[in-house]
Each structure stands twice: as C-alpha cells, then as structure tokens.
Amino acid sequence: MDDGVVQRVFEEGGRDYFQQQPSTSSSSPSILQSLPVHASFDHGYYLLVKSIQELREKKGGIVTVGIGGPSGSGKTSLAEKLASVIGCTLISMENYRVGVDEGNDLDSIDFDALVQNLQDLTEGKDTLIPMFDYQQKNRIGSKVIKGASSGVVIVDGTYALDARLRSLLDIRVAVVGGVHFSLISKVQYDIGDSCSLDSLIDSIFPLFRKHIEPDLHHAQIRINNRFVSSFREAIYKLKCRSEAPGACSISAFQGNEAQTDNFIEMYLRPPSATEEARINDWIKMRQSGIRYYLSIGDQRIVDKNFIIRPKAEFEVGRMTLGGLLDLGYSVVASYKRASTYVVYGNLSVSFETIDTLDETFMVLRGTNRKTVGAEALRMGINGPWITKSYLEMVLEKKGVPRLNTPPLFPNTPTTSNQESVIAAPRPIRTNPNLVMKLEDLSQPWTRSPTKSKMEPVLATWHFISSDPSHAGSSVIDYSHEATAGSSSFRDTVKLVPMPDSYDFDRGLLLSVQAIQVRISGLQALLENKGLPVIVGIGGPSGSGKTSLAHKMANIVGCEVVSLESYFKSEQVKDFKYDDFSSLDLSLLSKNISDIRNGRRTKVPIFDLETGARSGFKELEVSEDCGVIIFEGVYALHPEIRKSLDLWIAVVGGVHSHLISRVQRDKSRMGCFMSQNDIMMTVFPMFQQHIEPHLVHAHLKIRNDFDPVLSPESSLFVLKSNKQVAYQDILKILDPAKFCSSAQNFIDMYLRLPGIPTNGQLTESDCIRVRICEGRFALLIREPLREGNFIIQPKVDFDISISTVAGLLNLGYQAVAYIEASAFIYQDGKILIEVDHLQDAPSPYLQIKGVDKEAVAAAGSTLKLDGSYTTKVMSLAL
C-alpha cells in the first residue's frame, strides 16, 4: 500500500481511508473522497460496492464493512444483496447472542468473541464464529471462516457500528427507514399530539436513542430506506379447508422433507379506534420462538380465488410490543398457528391449524399466479377456495362487526375548489438528485418524518357523479343504476382523482384497488355481466409504465396491450416513435369501442425489427377477468383517455436518471443547467405533448425505484472471446423453452468535451446509445465488475430520436461507434449472446442471467474458465 496516496487515520474510534491529493491517474472521481454521503437504498448499495472495490484496490489485506441500523430498517437485506454480488464473508451479529432475552439488548451480544473473530480475519488467520439456533434458543456450534479467502468481511447487526467494533471497520454503513420509520409515523398518526417524538421513540424502540442512534452518526454511507412492503414480488395464495396434513397429495411431498413451524399472531388496535373492525388500521405482530415480526395494516388483495400479499413482515424486538401496549394499543385478536409445510421450487404447500377456529387449512403459495393455479389443478384440488384471512374468520366467530361500506360519493356536492383541483391538477416530477448533501437534510437524519408527512396506510377511492340526481347523496344505489343502463352508469359515475402522487409500491396497490372499485361500480347487480374496466397507463419512455402494467396484469390476471402495436409503418421508418401521429388512432378507437361493448376485436401485431405490421390477434376480455390495460407514452392523450375508465400516470425511472447524469456532466465542466432547461432540450416532446395529459390522471405515481442502480435489476454477465460450438450452446439450454434470434446494432458513445480524462475513454465518461432495428436505447450506468462478472442493468431503456438530438444539442459528441451483429439463444433462465463486432478478429460470447450461480455454471460447462474479460469499451482519444 502506498502511504503517500492512502493512509489510515483513527478518528473517533474508526478507521478511514482517503486520498491526500486528488487522483490524476483516472478520470473517475474517488468514491472514498466523497464520503460521508446520504443516499437512497439503491444508490447507497451502488456506492458501497464501488467503495469496497476502490478500497480493496488501494490497500492490502481484508476490507471490513459494518452495516448497522435499527430493527426493520433493511440492513440485513442490504448485506445479503451485497454478498450476492461481491464474494465476501457475511457475519451476522445475531449469532453472537449469549441468551434468549431481548435481542436488541447490548448485554445479549458477545462483543469479545466478535472482536476476536474480526482481529483474526484482518490478520489473515482462520477463525471460529458461533452459530445460534432460534428454535433451540441457544448456540448449537460454530463454523470455520478461512482468513486467506475472506477478501471482504461484512458485519451485519443493530450494533455493528458500536465503538468496540469501529476501530476494526474500514467502511461504516448506517441504514435507517423501512418499517422503523413507518411504524413511528403510523403511531404518531394514531395517537396524535399526546406524545412527543422522543417519548414515542423511547416507548417503541427504547434502546434506539441511547444505544443505536449515536453510533449511526459515525457512518460514512448513510442510507434512507424508503421501501417497506411491495406487491412487485407478491405472494399468491390459494386456501381451502383440509382434514389433516396426511390428506395432501403424496406427489406434492415426494422427494421433499416436510417442516414444521409454530407461532402466535396478534393484532393491535390503535387507542383511538372504535370497536368495529377496520383492520387496515391495525398492527400485526407475529411471534415465532424468541423472534418478533411486524407488519402494518391488512395489506392484501383478493382477486377471484386468490389472496395476494406483499412481502410485508419485518423483524422487531420484543420491547416494541411492550411499548405499543404502553401507548394504549390493545390486542383485539390473537391465535396460534401450527404449520406443516413443504417447499419445492417457487411453490410451497402447507397445512395450517388455527387453534381459535379449531380447523385445519391447506394453503398453496407461490410467486406466480398462473403457476399456483396450475399446481392446484395438477394436485387435483378444486376448492372450495377461501379468500377470507384467518383474522376475518376469527372476528366473524367472535361476532365483531366489520366496517364494509360501498365506495362513497363526497358527503357534500363537489365544491368549486374541488372542481378546480380536478380541472387543473398539479404536474408531477421526481427528484433527479440521487445523493443528498447532509446540510440539505432536515435534522436529525436518523429520525422519522413528522406526522404532517405521514400518508395513510391505505388511501380510499371515491366516486363522483355528474348526474344532478346524485347531488348530496353519499352512497351509490347500484340497483337504480342497473335499471338506468350500464352505459349511463359508466358515463356519469367517475372515480375521484387522488389529490397526491404516490411511490411505485403504493401506486401499484392503489391501481389494483381502483380496478376492483371500478368493477364493483360497473358490474354490481348487473348479473355479473357488466362491461370490462379499461385502464390506461401513460408516461415518458423509461418511466416504468410497462413494468407497472405487467405487474398489475399478473395480480388481476388480465391482458396488456401496448400502444406500440398501433404504430404506422411509414411513421416508424422516419423514426417518429414519439409523435402522436405515428399511432393508428382509428384502429385503436375501434378496438377500445369493441372492448367497451363486450365484443371480440382484433388488435394489431407490430414487428419492431421490420418496422411493419405483421398481422392481428383476436382479443376478448372475459367476464371472469373483466379488465384490459393499454399502456404507452400517449395512453392519457385526450383522444384516447376519453374512452378509458382508469387513468394512471407514471414518471421517474430512467427519465430522471438522464437528467441527473446531464447535470453531473455539466457540473464537471464548471457549468450549471436547471432540471427544466435539460428537460426542454432532452425531452422536448414530454413537456409539450405528454406531461399536459399526465396531470389529469386519477392516480399519479412517482417511480422512485431505481432501474439503473438497484440490485433488484442486476444482470450477471460472463464475457469471453473463446470460440464455442453451436452444439455445445444447445446442451446447456432447456430444449423445451429454447428460442433464438438475430439482430444488428450500433453502439454510439456520447461524451461532453472538456470532461477531465487521462487519455483513455471509459464507460463512466460516456452515455451509450444503442441503435437497433430503428430503435434507440439508453445505458447510463457504468457496469460494475466483480471477479469475472460484469454486473449491469437487465435492460437498456427506450428513448426517442429527439432525446438523442437533444443530447447532441447540449454539446455531447459521438466519440466512438461500434457496429455489431448478434445471435441470441435463450431458455428463459440463461441467455447466450454471440456478438460479431466489425473489424474484431473473433466474436465475443456473453452468458447473461439474474442467477449468478447459474451463469457461472453455464460458463464452466462451456469450459470458458480462464478466458473471461470484463473489458467493455476503452479507446485511446
């Protein structure tokens, strides 16, 4: 290690590495020099990976990382995602328990053993780390960690930044937010001003202010995790009554070992709540042995026979339950659940006995709706299916009344102020700044937002009517509307737009709820023969509207139609993708009219490779489904939205990323451009022809999910120039799912002149635009490299030719062109791409997939070990 470049300083019990002078050997700024920073979860993850890689390059020996934060903040999720990318040793502080009492108690952690383990590893010695079993409630042994193989060691735990550990940590990371923030905000909302924020925190997280929060201020990377629960990766359940576990189909258990689990579920009602069961306001606590898990509200969707739940549970301490009870929450329902279950692949079958009900239920779970349904058919189980939760069934048995009312009109006629809000809604924008300056934060950064910023757990949809006969009415009389005719009902009764915008996860839930509310309005008491609900999702390219559409479709089981299917061939050949006139509006109007009136229709199929319409497919919205989604840039244009029932706008995603990237590049040149100026130049069609329509949406969604930086959107790539026979490629792909294609493309690298460089052009200096079959796609992020792997976003993001022209107008220059043809072979799990670059002596073979181990196994099968390269593009200026 060069002490003239990097030196260790002991500061407040921690060790920091920094460069004494700005580096002149690279055009890329030092990540370590920029610390400390405050970032979102996705960007914090990216900065942490880059910091580890930079520090590993600059110093000898092991790099040690501590990830600390309160229970439920997401620190363990961050540690696991980091471990999946970087080869490292992950040490959980939960294995260092010395008792079965409160896990967040400092006295329950064996710090001496942990310090000794870290010292051994930093000295290159092997060490024994303990193993703790929560079922047996004690240590069950230990395992050996090889010092020589541990290039990176991550310590994950509530007290990972404790003073006794900081002197052994190279990088210190604090994670706050998650359920920790949400629970504080929820309790503030429930109890009002009767308790100060400090007193509230001391009640439900009694150790936080005294023992946890002070250590977090020593972190170099400070992450605010806004994620709490999400339907993006929902769990789909089918549930029916069963006699006993032995009644299960033997084929389901064949070759899989059954496991058992016993736990207690309890529901806490806020102190100000009434006796009626408004369960969305309750807090759920699940106790499994000495561990406690919390979720807020009854977050689930019922669609047909399916119960759909998000991954919504987070571990908290036992003291949190006691604190909630002290604040006035009461346990209104509790029951024991004994479960025997088998897991096979992405499915599980469980037999669950509820003591209060004295019944056993069979539950089939999975992450894909169609797969769960198909497995039920394979097992010969046809129900009858139960869509009520165990809580609802317990409350029914106890005779607790439920608050279940139909969707409401406003209690009073719409005021002029309300009309003005609907007629002239506010535009929606997302903040392109991914890293916040500490001085810009409301202090302290470790605390929850104030009560005034608290959003309800679930917002409520309302109807508004243009029929004068409804003035002053509070409830829709569906039977009257049935006699008046469904078309009259559809035209006069509309959803009231949500006044605020929501993040992607809450927006996804609200979107599905709006569909269900609208279906109730259109189809109730119409003998279940109401007309389909037609949804439109609009937003700029790369905002996430297509992702939202398909996630909604997976939940409700419907079709998605892209407006790209309606391109006119002559317009596409002139690259006018972002022009409204490029759509075949007459055909689109006919298709929507057919669907509105319950008729079959033929929607076009557009071949993007040839730039021409290749045929039609027949589409009929079944009565069982009752939903169709149209998504596209102009889905909310007045000529289209007038025929739709639900209007959803999505902004953010890569759209905001490109603005941030241009601002960064300009600032490196000593220039400043406002967000508005950049948008006018890079996204001219957005401000002129797209944004004006989005503001009228019933639901506005800010896509804060980071498709560029998020570990959830990473693709693992192995690249080699070794020649591989076609027959060998076929051997590693599933023949039942095999498909292949070919394409030609040009990669164009754009760079602002004047950005500091050392004579070499690298990805971090450039924005890559891929031109393929007349389409333009954007890659902003420099790929991560770890070992033999290149880790990059799953997909490039479509942009229009006007965006490319805007970048050139801002001064970006095309500094490199790479022409290539690619042959692609895939089976849904692994993709193999053979790229023939112009003037290259031999083709490059790339193996891609989201499963790192599967990609590595494919590389080994093809005998590519030793031939990998992580070089993407580097040209001498």
Rosetta blueprint (number, residue, H / E / L):
1 M L
2 D L
3 D L
4 G L
5 V L
6 V E
7 Q E
8 R E
9 V E
10 F E
11 E E
12 E L
13 G L
14 G E
15 R E
16 D E
17 Y E
18 F E
19 Q E
20 Q L
21 Q L
22 P L
23 S L
24 T L
25 S L
26 S L
27 S L
28 S L
29 P L
30 S L
31 I H
32 L H
33 Q H
34 S H
35 L L
36 P L
37 V E
38 H E
39 A E
40 S E
41 F H
42 D H
43 H H
44 G H
45 Y H
46 Y H
47 L H
48 L H
49 V H
50 K H
51 S H
52 I H
53 Q H
54 E H
55 L H
56 R H
57 E H
58 K H
59 K L
60 G L
61 G L
62 I L
63 V E
64 T E
65 V E
66 G E
67 I E
68 G E
69 G L
70 P L
71 S L
72 G L
73 S L
74 G L
75 K H
76 T H
77 S H
78 L H
79 A H
80 E H
81 K H
82 L H
83 A H
84 S H
85 V H
86 I L
87 G L
88 C L
89 T E
90 L E
91 I E
92 S E
93 M H
94 E H
95 N H
96 Y H
97 R E
98 V L
99 G L
100 V L
101 D L
102 E L
103 G L
104 N L
105 D L
106 L H
107 D H
108 S H
109 I E
110 D L
111 F H
112 D H
113 A H
114 L H
115 V H
116 Q H
117 N H
118 L H
119 Q H
120 D H
121 L H
122 T H
123 E L
124 G L
125 K L
126 D L
127 T E
128 L E
129 I E
130 P E
131 M E
132 F E
133 D E
134 Y L
135 Q L
136 Q L
137 K L
138 N E
139 R E
140 I E
141 G E
142 S E
143 K E
144 V E
145 I E
146 K L
147 G L
148 A L
149 S L
150 S L
151 G L
152 V E
153 V E
154 I E
155 V E
156 D E
157 G L
158 T L
159 Y L
160 A L
161 L L
162 D L
163 A H
164 R H
165 L H
166 R H
167 S L
168 L L
169 L L
170 D L
171 I E
172 R E
173 V E
174 A E
175 V E
176 V E
177 G E
178 G H
179 V H
180 H H
181 F H
182 S H
183 L H
184 I H
185 S H
186 K H
187 V H
188 Q H
189 Y H
190 D H
191 I H
192 G L
193 D L
194 S L
195 C L
196 S L
197 L H
198 D H
199 S H
200 L H
201 I H
202 D H
203 S H
204 I H
205 F L
206 P L
207 L L
208 F H
209 R H
210 K H
211 H H
212 I H
213 E H
214 P H
215 D H
216 L H
217 H L
218 H L
219 A L
220 Q L
221 I E
222 R E
223 I E
224 N E
225 N E
226 R L
227 F L
228 V L
229 S L
230 S L
231 F L
232 R L
233 E L
234 A L
235 I E
236 Y E
237 K E
238 L E
239 K E
240 C E
241 R E
242 S E
243 E L
244 A L
245 P H
246 G H
247 A H
248 C L
249 S L
250 I H
251 S H
252 A H
253 F H
254 Q L
255 G L
256 N L
257 E L
258 A L
259 Q E
260 T E
261 D E
262 N E
263 F E
264 I E
265 E E
266 M E
267 Y E
268 L E
269 R E
270 P L
271 P L
272 S L
273 A L
274 T L
275 E L
276 E L
277 A E
278 R L
279 I H
280 N H
281 D H
282 W L
283 I E
284 K E
285 M E
286 R E
287 Q E
288 S E
289 G L
290 I L
291 R E
292 Y E
293 Y E
294 L E
295 S E
296 I E
297 G L
298 D L
299 Q L
300 R L
301 I E
302 V E
303 D E
304 K L
305 N L
306 F E
307 I E
308 I E
309 R E
310 P L
311 K L
312 A L
313 E L
314 F E
315 E E
316 V E
317 G L
318 R H
319 M H
320 T H
321 L H
322 G H
323 G H
324 L H
325 L H
326 D H
327 L L
328 G L
329 Y L
330 S E
331 V E
332 V E
333 A E
334 S E
335 Y E
336 K E
337 R E
338 A E
339 S E
340 T E
341 Y E
342 V E
343 V E
344 Y E
345 G L
346 N L
347 L E
348 S E
349 V E
350 S E
351 F E
352 E E
353 T E
354 I E
355 D L
356 T L
357 L L
358 D L
359 E E
360 T E
361 F E
362 M E
363 V E
364 L E
365 R E
366 G E
367 T L
368 N L
369 R H
370 K H
371 T H
372 V H
373 G H
374 A H
375 E H
376 A H
377 L H
378 R H
379 M L
380 G L
381 I L
382 N L
383 G L
384 P L
385 W L
386 I L
387 T L
388 K L
389 S L
390 Y H
391 L H
392 E H
393 M H
394 V H
395 L H
396 E H
397 K H
398 K H
399 G L
400 V L
401 P L
402 R E
403 L L
404 N L
405 T L
406 P L
407 P L
408 L E
409 F L
410 P L
411 N L
412 T L
413 P L
414 T L
415 T L
416 S H
417 N H
418 Q H
419 E H
420 S H
421 V H
422 I H
423 A H
424 A L
425 P L
426 R L
427 P L
428 I L
429 R L
430 T L
431 N L
432 P L
433 N L
434 L L
435 V E
436 M E
437 K L
438 L H
439 E H
440 D H
441 L L
442 S L
443 Q L
444 P L
445 W L
446 T L
447 R L
448 S L
449 P L
450 T L
451 K H
452 S H
453 K H
454 M L
455 E L
456 P L
457 V L
458 L L
459 A L
460 T L
461 W L
462 H L
463 F E
464 I E
465 S E
466 S L
467 D L
468 P H
469 S H
470 H H
471 A L
472 G L
473 S L
474 S L
475 V E
476 I L
477 D L
478 Y H
479 S H
480 H H
481 E H
482 A H
483 T H
484 A H
485 G L
486 S H
487 S H
488 S H
489 F H
490 R H
491 D H
492 T H
493 V E
494 K E
495 L E
496 V L
497 P L
498 M L
499 P L
500 D L
501 S E
502 Y E
503 D E
504 F H
505 D H
506 R H
507 G H
508 L H
509 L H
510 L H
511 S H
512 V H
513 Q H
514 A H
515 I H
516 Q H
517 V H
518 R H
519 I H
520 S H
521 G H
522 L H
523 Q H
524 A L
525 L L
526 L L
527 E L
528 N L
529 K L
530 G L
531 L L
532 P L
533 V E
534 I E
535 V E
536 G E
537 I E
538 G E
539 G L
540 P L
541 S L
542 G L
543 S L
544 G L
545 K H
546 T H
547 S H
548 L H
549 A H
550 H H
551 K H
552 M H
553 A H
554 N H
555 I H
556 V H
557 G L
558 C L
559 E E
560 V E
561 V E
562 S E
563 L H
564 E H
565 S H
566 Y H
567 F E
568 K L
569 S H
570 E H
571 Q H
572 V H
573 K H
574 D L
575 F L
576 K L
577 Y L
578 D L
579 D L
580 F H
581 S H
582 S H
583 L E
584 D L
585 L H
586 S H
587 L H
588 L H
589 S H
590 K H
591 N H
592 I H
593 S H
594 D H
595 I H
596 R H
597 N L
598 G L
599 R L
600 R L
601 T E
602 K E
603 V E
604 P E
605 I E
606 F E
607 D E
608 L L
609 E L
610 T L
611 G L
612 A E
613 R E
614 S E
615 G E
616 F E
617 K E
618 E E
619 L E
620 E L
621 V L
622 S L
623 E L
624 D L
625 C L
626 G L
627 V E
628 I E
629 I E
630 F E
631 E E
632 G L
633 V L
634 Y L
635 A L
636 L L
637 H L
638 P H
639 E H
640 I H
641 R H
642 K L
643 S L
644 L L
645 D L
646 L E
647 W E
648 I E
649 A E
650 V E
651 V E
652 G E
653 G L
654 V H
655 H H
656 S H
657 H H
658 L H
659 I H
660 S H
661 R H
662 V H
663 Q H
664 R H
665 D H
666 K H
667 S H
668 R H
669 M L
670 G L
671 C L
672 F L
673 M L
674 S L
675 Q H
676 N H
677 D H
678 I H
679 M H
680 M H
681 T H
682 V H
683 F L
684 P H
685 M H
686 F H
687 Q H
688 Q H
689 H H
690 I H
691 E H
692 P H
693 H H
694 L H
695 V L
696 H L
697 A L
698 H L
699 L E
700 K E
701 I E
702 R E
703 N E
704 D L
705 F L
706 D L
707 P L
708 V L
709 L L
710 S L
711 P H
712 E H
713 S H
714 S E
715 L E
716 F E
717 V E
718 L E
719 K E
720 S E
721 N L
722 K L
723 Q L
724 V L
725 A L
726 Y H
727 Q H
728 D H
729 I H
730 L H
731 K H
732 I L
733 L L
734 D L
735 P L
736 A L
737 K L
738 F L
739 C E
740 S E
741 S E
742 A E
743 Q E
744 N E
745 F E
746 I E
747 D E
748 M E
749 Y E
750 L E
751 R E
752 L L
753 P L
754 G L
755 I L
756 P L
757 T L
758 N L
759 G L
760 Q E
761 L E
762 T L
763 E H
764 S H
765 D H
766 C L
767 I E
768 R E
769 V E
770 R E
771 I E
772 C E
773 E L
774 G L
775 R E
776 F E
777 A E
778 L E
779 L E
780 I L
781 R L
782 E L
783 P L
784 L E
785 R E
786 E E
787 G L
788 N L
789 F E
790 I E
791 I E
792 Q E
793 P E
794 K L
795 V L
796 D L
797 F E
798 D E
799 I E
800 S L
801 I H
802 S H
803 T H
804 V H
805 A H
806 G H
807 L H
808 L H
809 N H
810 L L
811 G L
812 Y L
813 Q E
814 A E
815 V E
816 A E
817 Y E
818 I E
819 E E
820 A E
821 S E
822 A E
823 F E
824 I E
825 Y E
826 Q E
827 D L
828 G L
829 K L
830 I L
831 L E
832 I E
833 E E
834 V E
835 D E
836 H E
837 L E
838 Q L
839 D L
840 A L
841 P L
842 S L
843 P L
844 Y E
845 L E
846 Q E
847 I E
848 K E
849 G E
850 V L
851 D L
852 K H
853 E H
854 A H
855 V H
856 A H
857 A H
858 A H
859 G H
860 S H
861 T H
862 L L
863 K L
864 L L
865 D L
866 G L
867 S L
868 Y E
869 T L
870 T L
871 K L
872 V L
873 M L
874 S L
875 L E
876 A E
877 L L
